[in-house]
Amino acid sequence: METLKVGAFEIVVQEEERLFVDEQLGEFIEFPEPRIAIAPRLPDLARHSVIFHEALHAISAAYGLGLKERQIRVLEQTIGSFLKDNPPFTTRYLKALRPQDLKDPQDLKDPQVPEDPQVHKDTRGPFKALRPQDLKDTRGPYGLSGT
């Protein structure tokens, strides 16, 4: 039996034959105890995808996001693809999340991007221009006001 952490919650992942019979792959169950049920005998990739999908439902529930099924599907596919398509970044990101596993802090540096001390001096970060008050015209493509 596998256990995942979502915020302060520990969520048990368990196989349930009834899902296989009902032709479902998985589900997140909130009550009485949060858990993820998955169909038994799934191939590894399907198993991991279903668990990730249901974990996104758990995150949505735990943080009150109210994500709809289609939004969960999009996140499942895009986050999975992003991590798969960017292995050097993914490796550095996971190492940064677990600094106790680092043997050398240089492992976190992106070998393709030289450090520039002038970059990101603005504390608002690289997306500062995305704030509506920083844009000259906030009416949007249909001339509607964003405020």
Secondary structure as the mmCIF struct_conf table of DSSP 4:
data_model
#
loop_
_struct_conf.conf_type_id
_struct_conf.id
_struct_conf.beg_label_comp_id
_struct_conf.beg_label_asym_id
_struct_conf.beg_label_seq_id
_struct_conf.end_label_comp_id
_struct_conf.end_label_asym_id
_struct_conf.end_label_seq_id
STRN STRN1 GLU A 2 VAL A 6
TURN_TY1_P TURN_TY1_P1 GLY A 7 ALA A 8
STRN STRN2 PHE A 9 GLU A 15
HELX_RH_AL_P HELX_RH_AL_P1 GLU A 17 VAL A 21
TURN_TY1_P TURN_TY1_P2 ASP A 22 GLU A 23
STRN STRN3 GLY A 26 ILE A 29
BEND BEND1 PHE A 31 GLU A 33
STRN STRN4 ARG A 35 ILE A 38
TURN_TY1_P TURN_TY1_P3 PRO A 40 ARG A 41
HELX_RH_AL_P HELX_RH_AL_P2 ASP A 44 ALA A 62
TURN_TY1_P TURN_TY1_P4 TYR A 63 GLY A 64
HELX_RH_AL_P HELX_RH_AL_P3 GLU A 69 ASP A 85
HELX_RH_AL_P HELX_RH_AL_P4 PRO A 87 LEU A 97
HELX_RH_3T_P HELX_RH_3T_P1 PRO A 99 ASP A 101
BEND BEND2 LYS A 103 LYS A 103
HELX_RH_3T_P HELX_RH_3T_P2 PRO A 105 LEU A 108
BEND BEND3 LYS A 109 LYS A 109
TURN_TY1_P TURN_TY1_P5 PRO A 111 GLN A 112
BEND BEND4 VAL A 113 VAL A 113
TURN_TY1_P TURN_TY1_P6 PRO A 117 HIS A 120
BEND BEND5 ASP A 122 ASP A 122
TURN_TY1_P TURN_TY1_P7 THR A 123 ARG A 124
TURN_TY1_P TURN_TY1_P8 PRO A 126 PHE A 127
HELX_RH_3T_P HELX_RH_3T_P3 LYS A 128 LEU A 130
BEND BEND6 ARG A 131 ARG A 131
HELX_RH_3T_P HELX_RH_3T_P4 PRO A 132 ASP A 134
BEND BEND7 LEU A 135 LYS A 136
BEND BEND8 ARG A 139 ARG A 139
TURN_TY1_P TURN_TY1_P9 GLY A 140 GLY A 143
#
